[in-house]
């Protein structure tokens, strides 16, 4: 057995060594599909910068492959993630989803960094991910890498609880196109297409577009809601050019997306929203005798209209926001010897928010960063990796100040420095076993809204009340440690993980009544201010148990997660000052069973999910912030397809076929959604 293990190790080294110079900032520099076919399992470069088999990564990582995506009942990325251990996916409304890793469930989750081919799609203005603005179609995704635990030293600010890294497919040498059309009940319709076009030599073009429509779920009686309620609409178009010149590869791309839907704000007030986002991006990678280097940059633009069409349930309130993010990253990976590598890098980011509903015309920050990662194998069967990142942030404001000024403008003239780190020890305990000990510290950056937002409440009060950010907020520190063990038994893979996470100075927006947290300003006339604030610390710990395998044409996967959260950060008695209570809102037990069968001409897949009961915040028609019970749920999702020809497939899929009201983890009861469609490959 030891000899067999040595042979496998040498074979894998021979396969991956030529690609060890690949830098993670350029996902397109590595052909993930070819490597997966060659070594028999997914391969990632995201954790240490060089290709690694998924089973050997020194972090808690799950890779969802293109094949699994194609057979899944899910219709978006959150739907794909919900079946995996350590993940909470709350679909608050038909269009709004939040993904939390290892507890801390809340709307507008600011602790999860989401990337598409290395570009941040996490939105800086409010610190959230709008999953309908990704600018990527499911059909063009090569793999999704889910990293659990703080990973700021590896990926940057806001990778405080984890990372979702989406990697798209490479263009081939021949032209190809994929079109998917689907329709179902509740007004569901989706049309998506992707195309890859070789333009001669090593130049390739990739295009994609998508359109989604669906009706909002029926709100339960007693919830405060806008009139009318906006249904879900999302449109996306994207394109990219890539070219390889000897040892160098260059990419140039961009996308535009729009989205309209009803959402729960962090205050748990339901609001109609309209988003429009665009980006341009460029990258260059170069392989050398000593390793590789990359230079990448992108600009993200966002226009967000909050509170369109009477979102306060009574009056029309609008809060338009424009956010622009500029980011430039450089990295170099040095091959120290056959197994050991050193990666160094730097990044500059400028994020700017403009709009009438803030302290000044412009609220902005600049961030300069330096990072380094060292991966060593001092003795046989032992691997050690360590990464550190230093971020220096400068906050500022400019332009006309809204009167009355509730803060000294000098309060925005501040800077702070934070050090993030990750470390891991991996020991191969035998031919088929691996023990992993890893941990780190990451940071959640206060959003531009929490720094400088300012909006008067529309409801009449004896003294005007203003909801406002605070320039005094500090980054939220998240500490994590975990111990994991994996074991392979033939085609079966077993994994057990114990984890502990602590969050310091969690940030929350004002809740109901605003109570004793109001600040009184007397000049030039009385004004009460309700601030975003750091409301306390909490800890989350638990275990994750996973098993997966394949028998003939049948794939199976089971997992169970137990999560305990200590520390509620808000009172439950009325009025509720802050809408943040991680202990009450995070389910303690979750279990998933997934089965997939591919018989060639036809295939079928199913996912059964159990989620324990929780409570979630929402405003009632009495305009009070209340806890609503979300019942435990057993939800069943399924998909079946028949391939008439290699180029034509018919399918039918359904989510929550069991009609479990608590399946989405929302105060709005879940419904059942069934769709059918056709997929054409040219």
C-alpha positions in Angstrom: 0.0 0.0 0.0 2.8 2.4 0.8 4.4 1.7 -2.6 1.1 2.4 -4.3 0.8 5.7 -2.4 4.4 6.6 -3.5 3.6 5.8 -7.1 0.4 7.9 -7.0 2.3 10.8 -5.4 5.1 10.7 -8.0 2.5 10.5 -10.9 0.6 13.5 -9.6 3.8 15.5 -9.2 4.7 14.8 -12.8 1.3 15.9 -13.9 1.1 19.1 -11.8 4.7 20.3 -11.7 4.6 22.1 -15.1 1.6 24.0 -13.9 3.0 24.9 -10.4 3.7 28.4 -11.6 0.0 29.2 -12.1 -1.1 32.2 -10.0 -4.6 32.2 -8.4 -5.3 35.8 -9.5 -5.7 34.4 -13.1 -8.1 31.5 -13.0 -7.9 31.2 -16.8 -4.2 30.3 -16.6 -5.1 26.7 -15.6 -7.2 24.2 -17.6 -9.2 22.8 -14.6 -11.2 20.5 -16.8 -8.2 18.8 -18.3 -6.5 18.4 -14.9 -9.7 17.0 -13.4 -9.9 14.4 -16.1 -6.2 13.6 -15.7 -6.1 13.0 -11.9 -9.6 11.8 -11.4 -10.9 14.5 -9.1 -11.3 18.3 -9.1 -8.2 20.5 -8.9 -7.8 23.9 -7.3 -5.1 26.6 -7.3 -7.0 29.0 -4.9 -5.6 28.0 -1.5 -1.8 28.0 -2.0 -1.4 29.2 -5.6 -0.4 26.0 -7.3 -2.6 23.1 -8.5 -3.7 20.8 -5.8 -6.1 17.9 -5.7 -9.3 18.7 -3.8 -8.5 15.9 -1.3 -5.1 17.3 -0.4 -6.0 21.0 0.2 -4.9 22.3 3.6 -8.2 24.0 4.2 -11.9 23.0 4.4 -12.7 23.3 0.8 -15.6 21.8 -1.3 -15.5 21.9 -5.1 -18.7 21.6 -7.1 -17.9 20.5 -10.6 -19.5 21.4 -13.9 -21.0 17.9 -14.2 -22.7 18.2 -10.8 -24.0 21.7 -11.7 -25.5 20.3 -15.0 -27.5 17.6 -13.1 -28.5 19.7 -10.1 -32.1 20.7 -9.5 -30.7 24.1 -8.5 -31.4 27.2 -10.7 -28.7 29.5 -9.2 -25.5 29.4 -7.1 -27.1 29.6 -3.7 -29.3 26.7 -4.7 -26.1 24.7 -5.5 -24.5 25.6 -2.1 -27.4 24.7 0.1 -26.8 21.0 0.0 -23.3 21.1 1.5 -22.0 20.8 5.1 -21.4 24.0 7.1 -23.5 26.2 4.8 -26.8 28.0 5.6 -28.7 29.4 2.6 -31.6 31.6 3.4 -33.8 32.5 0.5 -35.6 35.4 2.2 -37.7 36.3 -0.8 -38.1 34.8 -4.3 -35.1 36.8 -5.5 -33.0 37.5 -2.3 -30.7 34.8 -0.9 -27.9 35.0 1.7 -25.2 32.4 2.2 -23.7 32.0 5.7 -20.8 29.7 6.5 -20.7 28.1 9.9 -23.4 30.3 11.6 -24.1 33.9 11.9 -27.2 33.9 9.7 -28.3 37.4 8.8 -29.6 39.4 5.8 -27.0 41.2 3.6 -24.3 38.8 4.9 -21.1 40.8 4.8 -18.8 38.0 6.0 -18.6 35.9 2.8 -16.4 37.0 -0.1 -17.7 36.0 -3.5 -15.4 36.0 -6.6 -15.9 35.3 -10.3 -12.5 34.4 -12.0 -10.7 36.4 -9.3 -13.0 39.5 -9.6 -14.9 40.6 -6.5 -18.7 40.5 -7.0 -19.3 41.2 -3.4 -20.8 44.7 -3.3 -18.9 47.2 -1.1 -21.7 49.8 -0.7 -23.8 47.7 1.7 -21.5 44.7 2.2 -23.6 42.1 0.4 -23.7 39.7 -2.6 -26.6 40.1 -5.0 -26.6 36.6 -6.5 -28.7 37.9 -9.5 -25.9 40.3 -10.5 -23.0 37.8 -10.8 -22.8 38.3 -14.6 -22.2 34.6 -15.1 -24.6 31.7 -16.2 -24.6 28.3 -14.6 -23.9 26.7 -17.9 -20.5 28.5 -18.2 -19.2 27.6 -14.7 -16.3 25.1 -14.6 -16.3 24.7 -10.8 -17.4 26.5 -7.6 -14.9 26.4 -4.7 -16.4 26.8 -1.3 -13.8 27.7 1.3 -15.0 27.5 5.0 -13.4 29.6 7.7 -11.6 33.0 7.6 -9.4 33.3 4.5 -8.6 37.0 4.4 -4.8 36.3 4.1 -5.4 34.3 1.0 -8.2 36.2 -0.6 -8.5 39.7 1.0 -10.9 41.8 3.1 -14.4 40.4 3.8 -13.3 36.7 3.5 -14.2 36.8 7.2 -16.2 33.5 7.3 -15.4 32.0 4.0 -15.1 32.4 0.2 -17.2 31.3 -2.8 -14.8 31.3 -5.7 -16.6 30.8 -9.1 -14.3 29.7 -12.0 -15.7 29.8 -15.6 -14.9 27.4 -18.4 -12.0 28.0 -20.9 -12.8 28.5 -24.5 -11.9 25.5 -26.7 -10.2 25.3 -30.1 -13.6 24.8 -31.8 -16.6 27.0 -31.8 -19.4 25.9 -29.4 -22.6 27.3 -28.0 -25.1 26.3 -25.3 -28.7 27.5 -24.9 -31.0 26.7 -22.1 -34.7 27.7 -21.9 -37.0 26.8 -19.0 -40.5 27.8 -17.8 -42.6 26.8 -14.8 -45.3 27.8 -12.3 -45.2 31.0 -10.3 -44.3 32.8 -13.5 -40.8 31.3 -13.7 -39.0 31.7 -17.0 -35.3 31.6 -17.8 -33.4 31.9 -21.0 -29.6 31.6 -21.0 -26.9 31.2 -23.6 -23.1 30.9 -23.8 -20.8 30.8 -26.8 -17.1 30.2 -27.3 -15.5 31.4 -30.5 -11.9 30.8 -31.6 -10.7 33.9 -33.5 -7.5 32.5 -35.0 -4.3 31.5 -33.5 -4.5 31.5 -29.7 -7.2 34.2 -29.5 -10.6 33.2 -28.2 -13.8 35.0 -27.4 -16.5 34.0 -24.9 -20.0 35.4 -24.7 -22.9 34.8 -22.4 -26.3 36.3 -21.6 -29.3 35.4 -19.5 -32.8 36.6 -18.6 -34.9 35.5 -15.6 -38.4 36.3 -14.5 -40.5 34.9 -11.6 -43.3 35.9 -9.2 -42.8 36.8 -5.6 -43.9 34.3 -2.9 -47.2 35.0 -1.1 -46.4 36.9 2.1 -47.9 35.7 5.3 -50.5 37.8 7.0 -49.2 40.4 9.4 -45.9 41.2 7.6 -45.3 44.9 6.7 -44.7 45.0 2.9 -44.5 47.6 0.2 -47.4 48.2 -2.2 -47.1 47.1 -4.9 -44.7 44.2 -4.5 -42.0 44.0 -7.2 -41.6 40.5 -8.8 -38.1 39.2 -9.7 -36.4 40.2 -12.9 -32.8 39.8 -13.8 -30.9 40.3 -17.1 -27.2 39.7 -17.7 -24.7 39.9 -20.6 -20.9 39.3 -20.5 -18.0 38.9 -22.8 -14.3 38.1 -22.7 -11.3 37.9 -25.0 -8.3 35.9 -24.2 -5.0 35.3 -26.1 -1.8 33.4 -25.3 1.6 34.6 -26.6 4.3 32.1 -25.8 4.6 32.1 -22.0 2.1 34.9 -21.5 -1.7 35.0 -21.5 -3.9 38.2 -21.6 -7.6 38.6 -20.9 -10.0 41.5 -21.4 -13.7 41.3 -20.5 -16.7 43.0 -19.1 -20.3 42.5 -18.2 -23.6 44.3 -17.4 -26.5 43.1 -15.2 -29.7 44.5 -13.9 -32.0 43.1 -11.2 -35.3 44.1 -9.6 -36.8 42.4 -6.6 -38.2 42.7 -3.1 -35.6 42.3 -0.3 -35.2 42.3 3.5 -32.8 45.1 4.4 -30.5 44.5 7.4 -33.1 46.2 9.5 -35.5 43.5 8.4 -37.8 46.0 6.6 -39.1 44.6 3.3 -38.2 47.0 0.4 -38.4 47.1 -3.4 -35.0 47.4 -4.9 -33.5 48.1 -8.4 -29.9 47.3 -9.2 -27.7 47.9 -12.3 -24.1 46.9 -12.3 -21.3 46.9 -14.9 -17.6 46.0 -14.9 -14.5 46.0 -17.1 -11.5 43.8 -16.3 -8.1 42.9 -17.7 -5.4 40.5 -16.7 -1.9 39.3 -17.7 0.0 36.2 -16.6 3.5 35.2 -17.4 5.3 31.9 -16.8 9.0 31.9 -16.0 11.8 29.5 -15.2 11.3 30.4 -11.5 7.5 30.4 -11.3 5.0 32.8 -12.6 3.6 36.3 -12.2 0.3 38.1 -12.8 -1.2 41.5 -13.0 -4.9 42.0 -12.9 -7.3 44.9 -12.6 -11.0 45.6 -12.7 -13.6 48.4 -12.2 -17.0 47.6 -10.8 -19.9 50.1 -11.1 -23.2 49.8 -9.2 -26.3 51.9 -9.3 -28.8 50.9 -6.6 -32.2 52.4 -5.9 -33.5 51.5 -2.5 -37.1 51.9 -1.5 -38.7 52.2 -5.0 -42.5 52.3 -5.1 -43.6 52.7 -1.5 -41.2 50.4 0.2 -42.0 51.7 3.6 -45.5 50.4 3.3 -47.0 53.9 3.6 -45.0 56.5 1.7 -42.7 56.5 -1.3 -39.1 56.6 -0.1 -36.1 56.5 -2.4 -32.4 56.2 -1.6 -30.3 56.0 -4.7 -26.7 55.0 -4.3 -23.8 54.9 -6.8 -20.8 52.8 -5.9 -17.5 52.4 -7.9 -14.7 50.0 -7.0 -11.3 50.1 -8.7 -8.9 47.2 -7.9 -5.4 46.4 -9.1 -3.6 43.2 -8.0 -0.1 41.9 -8.7 1.3 38.5 -7.6 4.3 36.3 -8.1 4.7 32.6 -7.3 8.3 31.3 -6.7 9.1 27.6 -7.0 11.6 27.0 -4.2 12.0 23.3 -5.1 9.8 20.5 -6.3 7.2 20.8 -3.5 7.8 24.1 -1.8 6.6 27.5 -3.0 6.5 31.1 -2.0 3.9 33.6 -3.2 4.0 37.3 -2.6 1.5 39.9 -3.8 0.1 43.4 -3.4 -3.2 45.1 -4.1 -4.7 48.6 -4.2 -8.4 49.2 -4.0 -10.5 52.4 -4.1 -14.2 52.2 -3.3 -16.4 55.3 -3.6 -20.1 55.8 -2.8 -22.1 58.8 -3.9 -25.7 59.7 -3.3 -28.0 62.1 -1.5 -28.7 59.8 1.5 -25.3 60.1 3.2 -23.2 62.3 5.4 -21.5 64.0 2.4 -21.7 63.8 -1.3 -18.9 61.2 -1.4 -17.9 58.6 1.1 -14.8 56.7 0.1 -11.9 54.6 1.3 -8.5 53.4 -0.2 -6.9 50.2 0.8 -3.3 49.2 0.2 -2.4 45.6 0.9 0.7 43.3 0.9 0.4 39.5 1.3 2.8 36.5 1.4 2.2 32.8 1.5 4.7 30.0 2.1 4.0 26.3 1.5 6.5 23.8 2.8 6.9 20.0 3.0 9.7 19.6 5.6 9.4 15.8 5.8 7.6 13.1 3.9 3.8 13.1 4.6 3.8 16.5 6.4 2.9 19.8 4.8 2.9 23.2 6.5 1.5 26.4 5.0 1.3 29.9 6.4 -0.1 33.1 4.9 -0.2 36.7 6.1 -1.7 39.9 4.8 -1.4 43.5 5.9 -4.2 45.9 4.9 -4.0 49.7 5.4 -7.3 51.5 5.0 -7.8 55.3 4.6 -11.4 56.6 5.1 -12.5 59.9 3.8 -15.4 62.1 2.7 -15.8 65.0 0.2 -18.3 67.3 -1.3 -21.3 69.0 0.2 -22.2 67.9 3.8 -25.9 67.3 4.5 -27.1 69.6 7.3 -27.4 69.3 10.2 -24.0 67.6 10.4 -24.3 64.8 13.0 -20.6 64.1 13.0 -17.4 66.2 12.9 -16.1 65.9 9.3 -12.7 65.2 10.8 -14.1 61.9 12.1 -13.9 60.6 8.6 -10.3 61.5 8.3 -8.9 58.3 9.8 -6.9 55.2 8.9 -6.3 51.8 10.4 -4.1 48.8 9.7 -5.1 45.2 10.2 -3.1 41.9 10.0 -4.8 38.8 8.7 -3.3 35.3 8.8 -3.9 31.7 7.9 -1.9 28.7 8.9 -2.3 24.9 8.3 -0.6 21.6 9.2 -1.5 18.6 7.1 -0.3 15.1 8.1 -0.8 12.0 6.0 -1.6 9.4 8.6 -1.5 6.4 6.2 -2.2 5.4 2.7 -5.7 6.8 2.8 -5.9 9.1 5.8 -5.2 12.8 6.2 -5.3 14.9 9.4 -5.7 18.7 9.0 -5.2 21.4 11.6 -5.8 24.9 10.4 -7.0 28.3 11.5 -6.7 32.0 11.0 -8.0 35.5 11.5 -9.9 37.5 9.0 -11.7 40.8 8.9 -15.1 42.1 7.7 -14.7 45.7 6.6 -17.5 48.1 7.6 -19.5 48.9 4.5 -19.6 52.4 3.0 -23.3 52.5 4.1 -22.4 51.7 7.7 -19.7 54.4 7.7 -21.6 57.2 6.1 -25.3 56.5 5.3 -27.9 59.0 6.4 -31.7 58.8 5.8 -34.5 60.5 7.6 -37.4 58.2 8.6 -40.6 58.9 6.6 -42.9 58.1 9.5 -44.1 61.3 11.3 -42.5 61.6 14.8 -42.5 64.5 17.4 -38.8 64.8 16.9 -37.3 63.9 13.5 -35.3 60.6 13.5 -32.4 60.0 11.2 -30.8 56.6 10.5 -27.1 57.1 10.1 -23.8 55.3 9.8 -20.8 55.9 12.0 -17.3 56.8 10.9 -16.1 55.4 14.3 -16.8 51.8 13.3 -13.9 49.3 13.2 -13.4 46.2 11.1 -15.0 43.1 12.6 -12.4 40.5 13.6 -13.2 36.8 13.0 -11.0 34.1 14.5 -11.3 30.5 13.5 -9.7 27.1 14.2 -10.6 23.7 12.9 -9.5 20.1 13.1 -10.4 17.8 10.3 -9.8 14.2 9.2 -10.4 12.6 5.8 -10.2 9.0 4.9 -10.7 7.2 1.5 -12.2 3.7 1.3 -12.0 2.9 -2.4 -14.4 5.2 -4.1 -15.9 6.4 -0.8 -14.5 9.5 0.9 -15.2 10.2 4.6 -14.6 13.5 6.3 -15.1 14.8 9.9 -14.4 18.4 11.0 -14.7 20.2 14.3 -14.6 24.0 14.1 -14.6 27.1 16.4 -15.3 30.7 15.2 -15.4 33.9 17.3 -16.6 37.2 16.0 -15.6 40.4 17.7 -17.6 43.7 17.6 -20.3 42.5 15.1 -21.9 45.4 13.2 -25.7 45.8 13.1 -28.1 48.4 11.7 -30.8 50.0 14.0 -33.9 47.9 14.5 -37.4 48.7 15.9 -38.3 51.7 17.9 -34.6 52.5 18.2 -35.1 52.8 22.0 -32.3 53.9 24.3 -29.7 53.8 21.4 -30.9 57.1 20.0 -28.6 60.1 20.2 -30.1 63.6 20.6 -28.7 66.6 18.7 -30.2 70.0 19.7 -28.8 72.3 17.1 -30.0 73.9 14.9 -33.2 72.0 15.8 -33.7 68.7 17.7 -32.9 65.6 15.8 -32.6 62.0 17.0 -30.0 59.7 15.4 -30.1 55.9 15.2 -26.7 54.6 14.3 -25.1 51.5 12.8 -23.1 50.1 15.7 -20.8 47.4 17.0 -23.2 45.4 19.2 -21.0 42.7 20.7 -19.2 39.4 20.3 -20.4 35.9 19.7 -18.9 32.4 19.2 -20.0 29.6 16.9 -18.7 26.0 17.1 -19.7 22.7 15.9 -19.0 19.6 13.8 -19.4 18.6 10.1 -19.7 15.0 9.0 -19.5 14.2 5.3 -19.4 11.1 3.1 -19.5 10.7 -0.6 -18.9 8.1 -3.2 -19.8 6.5 -6.5 -21.2 3.1 -7.3 -21.4 2.3 -11.1 -23.5 5.2 -12.5 -24.8 6.3 -9.1 -23.3 9.2 -7.2 -24.2 9.8 -3.6 -23.4 12.4 -0.9 -24.5 12.7 2.7 -23.6 15.3 5.3 -24.7 16.5 8.7 -23.8 19.8 10.5 -24.3 20.6 14.2 -23.8 24.3 15.0 -24.0 25.9 18.4 -23.9 29.7 18.7 -23.3 31.5 22.0 -24.3 35.1 22.4 -27.3 36.9 21.2 -26.4 40.5 20.3 -29.9 42.0 20.8 -32.8 41.8 23.2 -35.9 40.0 22.2 -38.2 42.2 24.3 -40.0 45.0 22.5 -38.7 47.3 21.1 -35.9 45.3 19.5 -32.9 47.7 19.2 -30.9 45.7 16.5 -31.9 43.1 14.0 -29.0 40.8 14.7 -29.4 37.6 16.9 -27.1 34.9 15.5 -28.0 32.4 18.2 -31.7 32.5 17.5 -31.4 32.7 13.7 -28.8 30.0 13.0 -30.2 26.4 12.8 -28.6 24.0 15.1 -29.0 20.9 13.0 -28.8 20.4 9.2 -28.6 17.2 7.1 -28.5 16.6 3.4 -28.7 13.5 1.2 -28.0 13.8 -2.5 -28.3 11.1 -5.1 -27.5 11.3 -8.8 -27.8 8.7 -11.6 -26.5 9.1 -15.2 -27.5 6.3 -17.5 -26.2 7.9 -20.7 -29.5 8.8 -22.4 -31.3 9.8 -19.2 -30.3 11.0 -15.8 -31.9 11.9 -12.5 -30.8 13.6 -9.3 -32.4 14.4 -6.0 -31.6 16.3 -2.8 -33.3 15.8 0.6 -32.6 18.6 3.1 -33.4 18.7 6.8 -33.1 22.1 8.6 -34.0 22.5 12.3 -36.4 25.2 13.4 -35.2 28.7 14.0 -36.6 32.2 14.5 -36.2 35.1 12.1 -36.8 38.9 12.3 -39.4 40.8 10.3 -41.4 43.9 10.7 -45.2 43.5 11.4 -48.0 45.6 10.1 -47.9 47.4 13.5 -44.4 48.5 12.4 -42.7 46.5 15.2 -39.7 44.3 14.7 -40.8 40.8 15.8 -39.4 37.3 15.9 -41.3 34.8 13.6 -40.9 31.1 14.1 -39.5 29.2 11.1 -40.5 25.5 11.4 -38.1 22.7 10.9 -38.3 21.4 7.4 -37.6 18.4 5.2 -37.4 19.7 1.6 -37.1 17.6 -1.5 -35.6 18.8 -4.7 -35.3 16.7 -7.9 -34.3 16.9 -11.5 -34.7 14.4 -14.4 -33.5 14.7 -18.0 -33.5 12.8 -21.2 -30.9 13.3 -24.0 -32.7 12.9 -27.3 -29.3 13.4 -29.0 -25.9 14.5 -27.7 -26.9 18.0 -28.6 -30.5 18.1 -27.3 -31.7 17.5 -23.8 -35.2 17.8 -22.2 -35.5 18.2 -18.5 -37.9 18.8 -15.6 -36.9 20.1 -12.2 -38.6 21.0 -8.9 -37.6 22.6 -5.7 -39.3 22.0 -2.3 -41.5 19.3 -3.7 -42.5 18.4 -0.2 -44.1 21.9 0.3 -42.1 22.4 3.6 -43.0 26.0 4.8 -39.6 26.4 6.5 -37.5 25.2 3.6 -36.1 28.6 2.8 -35.4 29.7 6.4 -37.4 32.9 5.9 -40.4 34.5 7.7 -42.1 34.2 4.3 -43.3 30.6 4.0 -41.6 28.6 1.2 -43.6 27.4 -1.8 -43.0 24.7 -4.4 -41.6 25.7 -7.8 -41.5 23.3 -10.8 -40.1 24.0 -14.2 -39.3 22.2 -17.4 -37.1 23.1 -20.2 -34.7 22.3 -23.0 -30.9 22.5 -23.3 -29.2 22.7 -26.8 -25.5 22.2 -27.4 -24.0 23.2 -30.7 
